[in-house]
Amino acid sequence: MATLYVSPHPDDFRSLLALIAAEFCPSSRPKALTEDPPASLNARSRPTLVLGAGEGESVLSGSSAVSWYLALQGKRAGVDTKQQSQVWQWLSFADNELTPKVRGASKYLLEHMMRVLKVLDQALEPRTFLVGESITLADMAVATAVLLPFKYVRICCLADRTVLTNVTRWFLTCINQPQFLKVLGKVTLCEKMVPVAPKTIAAANAKTEAQLKKEAKKKEKLEKFQQKKEMEAKKKTKPPTELLMSTLFSLSPLVSDVISPLPDSYSPQYVEAAWYPWWEKQGFFKPEYGRKNISDPNPRGMFMMCIPPPNVTGSLHLGHALTNAIQDTLTRWHRMRGETTLWNPGCDHAGIATQVVVEKKLMRERGMSRHDLGRENFIQEVWKWKNEKGDRIYHQLKKLGSSLDWDRACFTMDTKLSYAVQEAFIRMHDEGVIYRSKRLVNWSCSLNSAISDIEVDKKELTGRTLLPVPGYKEKVEFGVLVSFAYKVDGSVIVATTRIETMLGDSAVAVHPTDSRYQHLKGKMVLHPFCDRKMPIVFDDFVDMSFGTGAVKITPAHDHNDYEVGERHNLAFINILDENGLLINVPPPFLGMKRFEARKAVLQALKDRGQFKEIKDNPMVVPVCSRSKDIVEPLMKPQWYVSCADMGKQAADSVREGRLKIIPDHHLKTWFNWMDNIRDWCISRQLWWGHRIPAYFVTVNDPSVKPGEDMDGHYWVSGSTEEEAREKAAKRFSVSTDKITLRQDEDVLDTWFSSGIFPFSIFGWPNETQDLNVFYPGTLLETGHDILFFWVARMVMMGLKLTGKLPFKEVYLHAVVRDAHGRKMSKSLGNVIDPLDVITGISLEGLYAQLTDSNLDPIEVEKAKQGQKSDYPNGIPECGTDALRFALCAYTSQGRDINLDVNRILGYRHFCNKLWNAVKFAMKTLGDNFVPSEKAQLCGEESVSDRWILSRLSAAVGLCDTAFKAYDFPAITTAIYNFWLYELCDVYLESVKPVFSKAEEDSTSQRQALVCRQTLYTCLEVGLRLLSPLMPFVSEELYQRLPRRRPQSDPPSITVTSYPDTEEFCWNSEEVDRDMEFIMTVVKTIRSLRADYNLTKTRADCYLQCIDSATASLVHKYSLQIQTLSYSQAIIPLTDNQPVPEGCAVAIASDRCTVNLMLKGLIDVEKEVAKLMTKKGDLEKQMEKLREKMAKGDYKEKVPVKVQEQDAEKLRQSQTELEKVKEAMDNFRKMM
């Protein structure tokens, strides 16, 4: 491994450059040391890079050499020779032009630096990055060179950055890249001049703290005096917009930047850099915002939803991103509707997952197991890890724009929630709903614990497969069916996929109607390895058609066999201990590991002549998702919740309509589970979690006989040992001093604490204000895959413990799959971190993530192939807004979402279109534009104005209906269509002539003013419609618009009202119908122009109308038709008016025929010659295709897919040929 020696000084930009470049090569990142390189290396300066043995043991010294080498490693030095030369050019610029200027602070140097930065600003005007379309060493070098001015020097303070718009935008984009953030942390830009010594920044740093404070105070006074004088001079001429922006300036460093012009191009990182902290700081996400008391009734209603608490160990995947995109969109919509809104965050302690992570960390770093530490010390280690690493997922949620009330964030192991968990257990145990029993559980030998069904991955095998198992050097064989014989009146052949379990067999079962085995009624078989006699039992569960129709029964190690054992009163022989070692079996198997016994039993059967065959068998192997161990069904004493009554209540609440499940195709699953619910095992053999508050009682009194573990009478529960002792003494009628208690070592299943999450977060069982206001909640939104594990249990426990349903509606979203419909799997390489979609990542970066994962080398290679196929150029930067919009657009109310990253990129382009539209509109509105106080019609609107306002009202109506129906694709489609196809493509184009003639006369001025008001309404309302889905770009653009009522309007779009149909009721079917007809005419003219290659030439257009009403309509919209179709003049004609010669003809509709005048505009003979050539080419192509398809062996030899492609080519060529012939005929008519 290479070693990088850097300066410890936080502002040594040369070392910072090397460190940032190193972050861009994750697979070969050098080890960084903040010390001088060894004298033997002869390296006089830092940074110095010492390459490892595999790289030739070379030494590179100096910022340029080191960073260039690292950039080459990370593929950040340019994609070709031209780009590499450009990168060198910028390295030279940073070294020669910027570096000398930032090392001093004299007036001359500051002025000179400003000139250099203006040159940089011009260079960045058309670009996002300096070279190419992504970060390169050029950006790293120049950004680190200007880092000090942006941090310390007044020339780059907020007031001066307005003239460096492009540099500021680019700089913010760079420093918010993950690699920059890792090295620099959060960079705070200079607001007041930090005292800098005339010579060097290093000299300033050498001053004492007292000196610096004194100088800063003096400087601040001088600046304040200067600013006061400047303010007084400007006060009289300050426009209203600037006053508003000054107010915003005081709210946030970023918001102040909305004073400057919009950057030329949309950059997600620039837009998303700092809005979130401002929203949070202003308290917009809190239900208290804008209210005196949350207990006061709100006529607009209340919306409360709790987050499905992510695991504290977790990091974001696209499933989280989908959940949060939907939940945040809904939350923001309800908040904008004026409802008292709370989206409550929280995190789950994730018992098994967290314990496994910390155990691995302990073993890796200290070579210790949890048993070496002891329970108390280990739990302290887990808390320490949680406090250090546990809020990572919160930061990721913030990156997604999640508008959660972070002041109410809670953790399931917090004191408040732990008390609620304890109280819930005690109440349910006292009532007899929680009881103790010995039954089969899913057992992980690696974890030494029972696990829930959701923690069992079902690995599907098609046949014989070798799988790795923890604790075994060699892989273990699965996916085979072993047949062997039990002797009885000859023999009976049985088959099993787990041959080692035959040591625990206690019967052989056959179907009662199977004629092959009727003679065995009442017979016994003899176990080959011990003297155990086992009955032949007759049971309906046996499938006569599978195998021989005879089945071995192992009641203690198989869920189906367990029930057979219960029905027939069979012996339950447990042959496995907690570690997977064999017990209760004869030698030589006693003490063997379970999968070593598998081989030994097979060999022993062969030796006895009772083995029959092994064959491939498709099967499902249960694998522990946490430890990757093979899950064993094992008999263990555990705590259970009796679910029959609670399940019935939960099912009835849906049947009776008190709880609504959306979409309703999940109802069948709900009723199937609830009506056939089994009791729930809630104990886990872990240390991390809520320890079960149950105590086993020993009574030191001869009158009371000793109890057994399975006897529930000898178990009491209590919040303290004293409380439990009192209960026990009362139960056994003895004094407390005769009671000895032993608390159960186990902890509760994580789903138990999650089941009471909707009310434990508000302080239940205590009567708190939050509990009274926010419980029951409004909605529960989650994935359909945890409908039973979480949703059902919340409903059951809510009804049981509070007597109320925890929410009124459940909305279940789909499961995210890749573009090919495959389940997300690390081994397929298709698990995508949403942050990689937001910021972009190279293919090499994706490879590096695989290398850092726990996959074995074969799986890594397979995953790399998948990534190379799906993301040959990596994943482009899409931004949070585009990702959120894409996820909502995909969320049809089905089961699965096939997510294509390219479609997300399409929505990033949509953001760019929004950006350009608002930029153009702002220019059109002008600096002095003042919007009317209310959005309303004035009666002077043009036909274009009336149409776009009608379409805006339609979009408002569609969004309102779709939000209420949870129809997210309908919302995204309505907004997308309005902005892109109606506002940008039609309205903005059609009104350009209005603004170009605005100053001609008073009528034109008035028309332009009305048009500006319409345009403003469309922008402002359109952004409000978009805000819940794309909060960042909508806020950025909204802040650029002037306000209708600057003194009273809300400061942010997030707390502005959502448009409703009462206010925007201008939808006119007549106007829409007329414009639809007009657009048909426009598209027909455009199509004709394209057919005749009239790209720049304007032509007269004669529109033959079927009646005077149509002619009148065409005349009314003639300016719009002329503008949108790029025509010279629009001349409506009625049926009896002749059409001039020399026109190309096309039918727009049954009401109108388009005649485009071509005479004099094109060289007819030349065009006919071109078409003749094209006709000949097409005929040759078609002849070749026909010859190919006519061959005798074509249908047999050519793949079906290729045959379909050939047929489609022939069809397309035929259509094109007909068009060419038609065009030739039209031209000949003109000759």
Residue, then its C-alpha position, 0 to 999 in steps of 0.5 A: m500500500a502507498t503512503l501519503y505524507v501531508s501537512p497537519h495544517p488544516d489550510d495547507f491547500r497543497s496537501l488538501l489537493a493530494l488528499i482530495a485526489a486520493e479520495f477519488c481512487p477508493s480501490s488504491r487509496p494511500k495511507a495518509l500520515t501527518e508527519d515528515p517523510p523519513a529522511s532516507l527518502n530525501a523528500r524535502s516537501r509535503p505532500t510526498l507519496v511513497l509507492g508500495a512494492g507492487e508499484g516500484e517503490s518510487v517516491l513522488s514529491g510536490s503537489s502537482a506530481v502527487s495529485w497527477y499520479l493519484a488522479l490518473q489512478g482514479k481516472r480523474a485526469g481527463v478521458d483523452t489526450k485533449q482533456q489531459s492537456q486541458v487539465w494541465q492548463w488548469l493546474s498551471f493556472a492554479d499554480n501560477e495565477l491563483t496561488p501567489k495571489v492567495r498568499g497575501a492580502s495587500k490591496y494590490l494583490l486582492e484587486h489582482m486576485m479579483r481580476v483572475l477570478k473574473v477570468l475564471d468566472q467567464a470560463l465557467e459560464p457555459r460549464t458545470f466543471l472545468v474539463g468535461e462533464s465530471i470532476t477532474l484534477a482541474d477542479m480539485a486544483v483550482a478549488t483548493a487554490v481558491l479555498l482560502p479566499f472563500k474562507y478568509v478573504r473579504i474579496c470573496c465575501l457574500a457581497d462580492r460573490t454576486v459578481l462571481t456567480n459562476v465561480t461561486r456555483w462551481f465552488l459550492t458544487c465542488i466542495n459538496q462532493p462526498q470526496f471533498l467533504k471527507v477531506l475538508g468537512k463543511v466549509t463555511l464561506c467568509e461573511k466577515m473579513v478574518p484578520v490576515a497578516p500582510k505577509t502570509i496566512a501562516a503568519a496570521n495563524a501564528k498570532t495569539e488568540a487575544q491578538l486575533k480577537k482584538e484585530a477582528k473587533k477593530k476591523e469589524k467596527l471599521e467595516k460596520f462604519q463603512q457599511k453604514k455609510e454605504m447603506e445610507a447612500k443606497k437607502k432611497t433607491k433600494p427596490p422592493t425586491e432587494l428589501l425582500m432579499s435582504t430579509l431573506f439574507s438574514l435567514s441563511p447564508l445560502v438564501s442570500d445567494v438568491i440575490s445574484p442571477l440564476p447560474d446558466s445551467y442547473s447543478p443539483q449539488y449547487v441547488e441542494a447544498a444548503w436549503y435543508p439546514w435553513w428549513e430545519k433551523q426555521g422550524f418549518f418541519k415542526p407541527e408547532y410552526g405558525r401555531k400558538n398551541i398544537s392542542d388547539p383545534n385546526p379547522r384544516g385538520m391534522f396529519m400524523m405519520c411515523i417513519p418505519p424506523p430504519n435499523v441503527t446499523g443501516s445505510l440507505h438503499l433504493g427501498h429506503a429512498l422510495t419509502n422516504a420519497i413517498q412519505d415526504t411528498l405526502t407530508r409536504w403536501h399535508r403541511m402545505r394544505g395548512e394541516t397540523t403536520l408531524w412526520n415523526p422520525g425514529c431509529d430501531h435498535a435492530g437487536i441481531a443486526t447491531q449485536v453482530v456488527v459490534e461482535k465482529k468489530l470486537m473480534r477484528e479490533r481486539g480479538m475478543s468475543r462478547h463472552d470475554l467482555g461479559r454482558e454489561n461491558f458488551i452492552q456498553e460497547v454497543w451503546k458506544w458504537k451507537n453513539e458514534k455511528g448510529d446517526r449515519i442514516y439520519h444524515q442520509l435521510k436529510k440528504l433525501g430532503s426528508s422533512l422530519d421533526w428531528d426534535r422528536a426523533c427517538f430510538t427504541m432503546d431510549t428510556k422513554l420507549s424502553y419504559a413503554v416496552q416494559e409496561a406493554f410486556i407486563r400488562m400482557h403477561d399479567e393478562g395471560v396474553i403473553y405466556r411461556s411454551k416450548r416449541l419449534v423456533n428458527w434457530s441460528c447456531s452462529l448467533n445462539s438465538a431464535i430469529s424471526d421469519i423476516e430474518v430468514d432468507k429463502k435461498e432457492l436451489t435448482g439442484r445439487t449446490l455447495l454452500p459456505v456455512p460459518g464454522y466449516k472449512e469446506k462448503v456443504e452440499f445441499g439440493v439433493l434428496v437422499s433415499f434410504a430404507y427402514k426395515v419392516d416386513g421387508s422395507v419402507i423407503v423414505a427420502t430426506t434433504r437433511i439426512e442427519t435428522m434421521l437420528g431424531d426420527s420417531a415415526v414413518a408416516v403414510h397417507p391413510t388411503d395409500s393402498r401400498y401401505q395398508h398392510l403396515k397398520g399397527k407395525m413398527v420400524l426399527h431405527p438402524f443406529c439404536d434400539r428405537k422402535m418407531p410406529i407407522v402412522f397414517d396422516d392426511f398431510v402426506d403427499m402420495s405422489f411425492g417419492t415413495g409416498a412414505v415420509k420420515i417424521t422428526p417432530a423436534h426438527d421440522h415444522n410439519d413433522y412437529e404438527v404430526g408429532e402433536r397429532h399422533n403423540l410421538a416422541f420429540i427427540n432433540i438431537l441438536d444443541e444450541n451450537g449445532l452439535l449432536i446430542n441424544v444420539p448414539p456413538p459415533f455421532l455424539g458430539m459431531k457438528r451437524f454437517e459433519a454428521r450428515k456425511a457420517v450418517l450417509q456412510a453408515l447407511k451405505d455400510r448397513g446396506q440401507f442407502k438407496e440413492i441420491k438425486d438432485n432436488p430443487m429446494v429452498v434452504p433457510v439462511c440467516s440474513r445476519s450470520k449467513d448460517i443455515v437455520e435449524p428448526l429447534m425445540k426451545p422454551q420461549w415467550y409467546v404472544s397469544c394472537a387469536d383474539m388480537g388477530k380477529q380484532a385486527a381483521d374485523s377492523v378492516r372488514e368493518g371499514r375502520l382501517k383502510i388498506i391501499p391498494d386493496h389487492h393486499l386485503k386477501t393477504w391481510f385476511n389470510w394472515m389474520d384469520n390463520i394467525r399463529d402465536w408469536c415467539i417474542s424472545r431472543q437469546l441476545w444481549w442487545g435489546h429490551r431484556i424481558p422483565a420476567y422473573f422465575v420464582t423459587v420459594n424457600d418454603p417447604s409448603v411450596k413445591p419447586g417449579e419448572d421452567m415451563d410452568g407459567h405459574y412460577w414466572v412473574s413480571g415487573s418493572t423492577e425486581e422489588e415489584a416482581r418480588e411483591k407479586a410472587a409473594k402475593r401469588f404463593s402467599v408467603s413473605t417477600d424474604k422467602i422469594t428468590l428471583r432469577q430474571d430471564e436472560d433473553v431479550l424481546d424480539t425487535w418487532f415487539s418494540s416496533g409494534i408499539f412504536p406509534f404510541s411509545i414515541f409519544g410517551w405512552p403509558n403516560e398521558t402526554q400532550d403529544l399522545n393526546v394530539f397525535y395518537p391515533g395517527t393518520l397514515l402508515e406508509t410502508g412496503h408490502d413485504i412487512l404487512f404482517f411483520w410490522v403493520a399487523r402487529m402495530v394494529m394488534m398491539g395498538l388495539k390491545l394496549t390503547g383500545k384504538l387503531p394506531f392509524k386510519e389508513v395503510y398505504l403499501h408501496a411496491v418493491v423496487r427491482d432493477a431495470h430487468g425486473r430482478k430482485m436487488s441483490k449484492s451478488l448481482g451487483n444491482v443494489i444501488d445506494p441512492l446517494d450514488v444516484i444523487t451525486g453520480i459514481s464511476l464504474e470504478g467506484l461501483y467496483a470499489q464498493l464491491t471489493d469492500s463488501n463481504l461477497d466472495p471473489i466469484e460473486v464479486e466478479k459476477a456482480k462486476q459483470g452485471q454492473k458493467s452491463d447496466y452502467p458501462n459509464g457509471i451512474p451520472e449525477c441525477g440529484t435528489d429532486a430527480l430521484r424523488f420524482a422518478l420514484c414517485a412516477y414509478t409508484s403505480q399501485g402494483r407489487d414491483i417497480n423496475l427502476d431504470v437509472n436512465r429514466i432518473l437522468g431524464y428527470r434531471h433533464f426535466c429539472n434543467k428545463l424548469w431552470n431554463a424556463v424560469k430563467f427565461a421568464m425572469k428575464t421576460l418579467g423584468d427587474n421592476f415587475v410587481p405581481s398582483e396581490k391575488a391570482q385572478l382573471c382581469g378579463e383582458e387575457s389573450v386566448s393563449d393566456r386563457w388556455i394556459l390558465s385553463r391548463l394550470s387549473a386542470a393540473v391543480g385539479l389532477c394533483d388534488t384528486a391524485f394526492k387524495a387517491y395516493d396515485f403518484p404517477a398521476i401527480t407526476t404526469a400532471i406536473y410534468n405535462f404542464w411544465l414541459y408540454e404546455l408551459c414551455d413548448v406552447y405558451l412560452e413560445s406563443v407569447k414571445p411576439v407579445f413581449s417583442k412588440a411590448e413597447e410599440d403602443s399602449t395596447s401592446q404594453r397593456q397586453a404584455l403586462v397581462c401576459r406577464q401576470t399570467l406568466y408569473t401565476c403559472l411559474e408561482v403556482g407550477l412551483r407550488l405544485l411541484s414543491p412536495l416532490m422536488p423540494f430543492v429546485s422548487e425552493e431555489l426557483y421560488q425564492r427568485l420570484p417576487r412575492r404577491r404580498p412581501q410583508s405577509d407571504p410565508p418565507s419558504i415554499t415549504v410552508t406556502s399553501y398548496p394550490d387548490t381547485e377553489e382558487f384555481c377554477w379557470n378550467s374551460e373545456e371550450v378553450d381546451r378543445d379549441m387549443e387542441f384543434i389549433m395544436t393539431v393544425v400546428k403539428t400538421i404544418r410542422s410535419l409538412r415543413a419537415d417533409y420539405n426540409l424547410t428548416k429556416t425558411r418561413a412559408d405562407c400557410y393557407l388553411q382551408c376550413i370546412d365552415s365559417a366557425t372554423a375559419s373564425l377560430v383559425h383567425k382568432y388563433s392566427l398569431q399562435i399558429q404563425t408563431l408555433s409553426y414558424s410560418q410567414a402568414i396564416i390565411p384562413l380560407t372557407d370552402n368556396q375560396p380557391v387555394p393558390e397553386g404551388c402548395a403542399v397539402a396535408i389534412a389536419s382534421d375533418r375541419c381543416t386542410v393545410n396548404l403550405m406555399l412552396k412555390g419560389l421557396i424550393d428548387v423543385e427539380k433539385e428536390v425531385a432528383k433527391l427523392m428519385t435517388k432516395k427512392g432507388d436506395l429504398e427499392k434496393q434495400m427492400e429487394k435485398l431484404r425480400e431475397k433474404m426472406a425468400k430463401g428456403d431455409y430462412k424460417e428454420k435457420v434465422p432466429v425468430k427475433v431477427q425474422e421479426q426485425d427484418a419484417e419490421k425493416l421491410r414495413q418501415s421501408q415500404t412506408e417511407l417509399e410511399k411517402v417519397k412517392e407522394a412527395m414526388d407527385n406533389f412536386r411534379k404538380m408544381m413543375 
